[in-house]
């Protein structure tokens, strides 16, 4: 039949993912704050005039720093969304376990009633 989404989800070590999520979110926040601080420091240095070809390099550096800031913001957003996704998947995993246990108990109860 092939590789289904449910079999892929079962292969993920959710305990490890749940444990690692706070560290990932903290790392993304740290990256975001370091990038913002670096951008502020560079903006302060931009006030100094630069002659000739150095102007082109300075403009390119400003462009790259802006892209780095956008990328770190994206990473931060993705880390937060990942944390929300992991929390939701953990809830779903718990609900599936509870429903499975309820289904087994219901099947045993029906079997007991049927055998009487």
Rosetta blueprint (number, residue, H / E / L):
1 X L
2 X L
3 X L
4 X L
5 X H
6 X H
7 X H
8 X H
9 X H
10 X H
11 X H
12 X L
13 X L
14 X H
15 X H
16 X H
17 X H
18 X H
19 X H
20 X H
21 X H
22 X H
23 X H
24 X H
25 X H
26 X H
27 X H
28 X H
29 X H
30 X H
31 X H
32 X H
33 X H
34 X H
35 X H
36 X H
37 X H
38 X H
39 X H
40 X H
41 X H
42 X H
43 X H
44 X H
45 X H
46 X L
47 X L
48 X L
49 X L
50 X L
51 X L
52 X L
53 X H
54 X H
55 X H
56 X H
57 X H
58 X H
59 X H
60 X H
61 X H
62 X H
63 X H
64 X H
65 X H
66 X H
67 X H
68 X H
69 X H
70 X H
71 X H
72 X H
73 X H
74 X H
75 X H
76 X H
77 X H
78 X H
79 X H
80 X H
81 X H
82 X H
83 X H
84 X H
85 X H
86 X H
87 X H
88 X H
89 X H
90 X H
91 X H
92 X H
93 X H
94 X H
95 X H
96 X H
97 X H
98 X H
99 X H
100 X H
101 X H
102 X H
103 X H
104 X H
105 X H
106 X H
107 X H
108 X H
109 X H
110 X H
111 X H
112 X H
113 X H
114 X H
115 X H
116 X L
